[in-house]
Amino acid sequence: MELNDVICGHKSIREYEDREISQELLDEILNAGIRASSSGNMQSYSIIITKDKELKKKLYSAHMEQSMVVDAPILLTFCADFNRMRKWLTLNDAPIHFDNFMSFMIGAIDATLAAQNCALAAENAGLGICYMGSTLANCDQIGKILDLPPNVVPVVGYSLGYPAENPAPRDRLPPHGLVHYDQYHDYSEEEILEIYKERNEKGWKRYMDIPRLKEMTERLGLKNLAQVYTIAKYTKESHHEFSQTVLNYLETQNFMNNE
Ligand SMILES: Cc1cc2nc3c(=O)[nH]c(=O)nc-3n(C[C@H](O)[C@H](O)[C@H](O)COP(=O)(O)O)c2cc1C
């Protein structure tokens, strides 16, 4: 496929055929990830491929019981990883650090770039993926299940497999609402209303068309899509709790040494 067709044809896939992915294809996907840019070419990430059914069952709960975790043949977890680099430094009599927040961010960016390269290679081969925010939100539980040593933290992850659904493409905000030339141009109220016009309509329609979501909006008395986002999906309390989980796990995993 043409690169642009692959990029523009992306849709998150949450239902999968019961069909294995060959090692040859998996290697091709992983190589695409490994070719991504990385800070200082340190490649401060690790990719964990989970196929084992028992492990997937454990991850199902950590991933907030999303069915794709057990239905997809493969789960990929991309971790910020300075464990490997620190071992190499030790063996070469070099000062060892990378135990701070900056290093976590570097690893997180490297991991995310590799993840998206793999995702595009997979989609180019006719596979589907769906990222799971639970990878970071429950990084402590996932880290334990995947047996991560210190200096390794799960950042992004997704299900991978042959699609068993063909969902309609989701809308995007218009480019002029996202792109700034030269300097940031802050938004007037009119611009916000215009930029979010289609999102308000299409997003709300989607909630009204899916019975489970419609029932939820009625139960919570939600009046518009903006309310869906912060009253139903991403509450202040849940984001506060997940933030604390991440901060505590960064401390546990030796990424918060501020000495
Ligand atoms: C970091 C990240 C976390 C996500 N987490 C979830 C998730 O936990 N469950 C889910 O069903 N979709 C998840 N998604 C998928 C988004 O909902 C999806 O990308 C978005 O609605 C746009 O739809 P599209 O990918 O089909 O274009 C996540 C996407 C990203 C990038």
The ligand as a Gaussian input file, in Angstrom:
#p B3LYP/6-31G(d) Opt

LIG

0 1
 C       -2.381000       6.465000      24.096000
 C       -3.713000       5.926000      23.615000
 C       -4.491000       5.206000      24.501000
 C       -5.691000       4.637000      24.064000
 N       -6.399000       3.855000      24.932000
 C       -7.488000       3.175000      24.485000
 C       -8.124000       2.227000      25.322000
 O       -7.706000       1.993000      26.465000
 N       -9.195000       1.554000      24.812000
 C       -9.659000       1.758000      23.549000
 O      -10.630000       1.106000      23.157000
 N       -9.054000       2.660000      22.722000
 C       -7.979000       3.350000      23.155000
 N       -7.306000       4.210000      22.302000
 C       -7.773000       4.389000      20.934000
 C       -8.458000       5.733000      20.755000
 O       -9.722000       5.697000      21.370000
 C       -8.571000       5.999000      19.251000
 O       -7.275000       6.104000      18.695000
 C       -9.330000       7.300000      18.958000
 O      -10.659000       7.215000      19.412000
 C       -9.356000       7.593000      17.464000
 O       -9.898000       6.488000      16.770000
 P       -9.075000       5.753000      15.619000
 O       -7.791000       5.280000      16.222000
 O       -9.960000       4.595000      15.194000
 O       -8.874000       6.734000      14.529000
 C       -6.139000       4.827000      22.737000
 C       -5.334000       5.578000      21.860000
 C       -4.136000       6.113000      22.289000
 C       -3.270000       6.865000      21.323000

